[in-house]
Amino acid sequence: MHRPDLWPASLLFCTLSCAGPLPDAAQARPGDTGPAAERRAPRFGVPRGEQGLASSPLGVEGLGKVVVTLTDAPADYDAVLVTIDGVEMHRPPQGEDRGGWLKVVSEPSRWDLLDLQYGVTATLGETELPALNYDQVRVRVRDAAVVIDGEKIPLDLPDNEREGFILTEDMAVGADQAYELRIDFDADKSVVQGPRGWLMDPALEVVAFEPLDLD
């Protein structure tokens, strides 16, 4: 059984690398299990409320849709469980706008990362954002655990867990366009063991920000 014994590496800040288009990837939802999870296409038309924007608060003409998906690389555990509280995208200062964070996913969800291996993706949520340029993604992780030989072990999170884990990425949202924001949560690199016990140092990477065909 794989039991890493090294201290955690620094949080990954990675640039975009294109991956396969969403229609060719399997889709998982909470409760799905195993790589054979039923293939599902992403759902659009989420009601505009706390998670969506009925109109641009910045005076920008037009909105674009962003669908956030999650995937994982292979890892040698029974399960790696994480609760994701939300995902946000950051707009840099532009003109008189001082910039700030906008919610893309606001509903918490719990996942076994090992169900998201070998090209399987889970849809965390979607919303409409003003058609602007964005430069960061923030992922909030509430808690985590690993299962080894049938034993569930809680994982401590870094001290900055309340602020979320920030990834830098250049992302341009166009009016009346839809995009997939695909995040890789590498379970094997995230679960570590040190002298004070087991902990999670999330190894996150934006692996794609690419247009979706709505036809």
SVG drawing of the C-alpha trace seen along z (x, -y; Angstrom):
<svg xmlns="http://www.w3.org/2000/svg" viewBox="-34 -55 44 58">
<polyline fill="none" stroke="black" stroke-width="0.4" points="0.0,0.0 1.3,-3.4 2.0,-5.5 3.8,-8.8 6.3,-9.8 7.4,-13.2 6.4,-16.6 4.0,-18.4 5.3,-20.2 4.2,-23.8 0.8,-24.4 0.9,-24.2 0.4,-27.3 0.1,-26.0 -0.7,-27.4 -3.4,-26.1 -2.8,-23.0 -5.5,-21.9 -7.3,-18.6 -10.0,-16.7 -13.4,-18.4 -16.0,-17.9 -18.5,-15.9 -15.9,-13.0 -15.3,-12.8 -17.4,-10.8 -19.5,-12.9 -19.9,-12.0 -22.1,-13.5 -22.3,-13.1 -23.2,-9.5 -21.7,-8.1 -19.0,-5.5 -16.1,-4.0 -14.6,-4.8 -17.7,-3.2 -19.9,-6.1 -22.6,-6.8 -21.6,-9.3 -23.6,-12.6 -23.4,-15.8 -23.1,-19.1 -26.4,-20.8 -27.0,-24.4 -29.6,-26.9 -29.0,-27.0 -31.5,-29.5 -29.9,-32.9 -29.7,-33.4 -27.0,-33.4 -24.9,-31.3 -25.7,-33.2 -25.9,-36.8 -29.1,-38.2 -27.2,-41.1 -23.7,-42.5 -23.0,-44.6 -20.1,-46.3 -22.0,-47.9 -20.5,-45.3 -22.6,-44.4 -23.2,-40.6 -22.7,-37.5 -20.8,-34.3 -21.4,-30.9 -18.7,-29.0 -19.0,-25.3 -16.6,-24.1 -15.5,-20.5 -13.2,-18.3 -10.9,-15.4 -8.1,-13.5 -4.9,-11.5 -4.5,-7.9 -3.7,-7.3 -3.1,-4.1 -5.7,-4.5 -9.1,-3.0 -10.7,-6.5 -9.7,-10.2 -12.8,-12.2 -13.0,-16.0 -15.7,-18.5 -15.5,-21.5 -17.3,-24.5 -17.1,-26.7 -15.2,-28.0 -14.6,-31.7 -13.0,-33.5 -11.2,-36.8 -11.3,-39.8 -8.3,-42.1 -8.7,-45.9 -10.0,-47.3 -10.5,-51.0 -12.7,-52.3 -13.5,-48.8 -11.2,-47.7 -11.7,-44.0 -12.7,-41.3 -14.0,-37.8 -17.2,-36.4 -18.8,-33.1 -19.0,-30.3 -19.8,-27.4 -21.5,-28.2 -23.1,-24.9 -20.9,-22.5 -20.4,-19.0 -18.4,-15.9 -16.4,-13.7 -14.2,-10.6 -11.4,-11.8 -10.6,-8.3 -14.0,-8.1 -12.7,-10.9 -9.7,-9.0 -8.9,-8.0 -10.8,-10.9 -13.9,-10.9 -15.0,-14.4 -17.6,-15.8 -19.6,-19.0 -19.2,-21.1 -21.5,-23.9 -22.0,-26.6 -23.1,-30.2 -23.1,-33.3 -20.4,-35.9 -19.8,-39.3 -17.9,-39.1 -14.5,-40.2 -11.0,-38.9 -10.2,-36.9 -6.8,-36.0 -7.3,-33.7 -9.4,-30.8 -10.0,-30.1 -11.1,-26.7 -12.4,-26.3 -11.9,-22.9 -13.9,-22.4 -12.5,-18.9 -10.8,-15.8 -10.1,-12.2 -8.2,-9.2 -9.3,-5.5 -6.4,-3.1 -7.0,0.7 -10.6,-0.1 -9.6,-2.7 -10.9,-6.2 -8.2,-8.8 -9.1,-12.5 -6.7,-14.8 -5.5,-18.1 -5.6,-21.1 -3.1,-23.9 -3.6,-27.0 -4.8,-29.0 -7.7,-26.7 -10.3,-29.3 -9.0,-31.6 -9.1,-28.9 -6.4,-27.7 -5.6,-30.2 -4.6,-29.2 -3.4,-31.7 -4.8,-31.5 -5.6,-33.9 -9.3,-33.4 -11.3,-35.5 -15.1,-35.2 -17.0,-36.3 -20.6,-37.4 -23.1,-34.7 -20.3,-32.0 -19.9,-29.0 -16.7,-27.7 -15.4,-24.7 -13.1,-25.4 -11.5,-22.0 -9.6,-21.6 -7.4,-18.6 -7.2,-17.7 -4.3,-15.3 -5.1,-13.0 -1.7,-11.2 0.2,-14.4 -2.3,-16.0 -2.3,-13.3 0.9,-13.3 2.2,-11.9 4.6,-13.6 5.8,-13.2 2.6,-14.8 0.3,-12.6 -1.7,-12.7 -2.6,-15.9 -3.8,-17.3 -1.8,-19.8 -4.1,-20.3 -2.3,-19.9 -4.6,-21.8 -4.2,-22.7 -6.3,-24.4 -5.9,-21.9 -8.4,-23.6 -10.3,-26.7 -11.9,-26.2 -15.1,-27.0 -18.1,-24.6 -20.3,-24.0 -23.9,-24.5 -25.4,-23.3"/>
</svg>
